[in-house]
Amino acid sequence: MPTLRPLFSVTAQIAIVVSVASRGSSLAVDVDLQGASSSGLRVDFHGLVGYRVLDERDLPQYRHSVGNSGACNNCLLYEVTSGGWADDQMAQSPVMAAGFYSKLREWVVVSDDWCVSVLSEWDDDPRVSER
């Protein structure tokens, strides 16, 4: 089971990922918010190594972790500190296991329909802004 560190919460009743766009080593995830003061947010990631977008039903390990985290009921963005996709990739990829990336961090955007897992080699946290 992944260990998650909550980073950003929303007051929305429903949060829906509506766009995922990569350009070079950057990734932008747009989220529509229903029932909140802001209509939407953008989460920007830099130092992109990889990402995957799956229906929330296909990532039950994250939804279960979110449900049991207790720290943040309405969190949209988490850092995965252990037990996630990055750990799986390190075990399966000789390039990653050999230390090709100096520091690999994993993030997950959890919404009511899609989850976006992101691997990054930057030290900075993702930036969240209104759009």
Secondary structure as GFF3:
##gff-version 3
##sequence-region A 1 131
A	DSSP	beta_strand	3	9	.	.	.	ID=ss1
A	DSSP	beta_strand	14	23	.	.	.	ID=ss2
A	DSSP	beta_strand	26	34	.	.	.	ID=ss3
A	DSSP	beta_strand	40	46	.	.	.	ID=ss4
A	DSSP	beta_strand	48	55	.	.	.	ID=ss5
A	DSSP	three_ten_helix	56	58	.	.	.	ID=ss6
A	DSSP	alpha_helix	60	69	.	.	.	ID=ss7
A	DSSP	beta_strand	75	82	.	.	.	ID=ss8
A	DSSP	alpha_helix	85	92	.	.	.	ID=ss9
A	DSSP	alpha_helix	94	97	.	.	.	ID=ss10
A	DSSP	beta_strand	105	110	.	.	.	ID=ss11
A	DSSP	beta_strand	114	120	.	.	.	ID=ss12
A	DSSP	beta_strand	127	130	.	.	.	ID=ss13
###
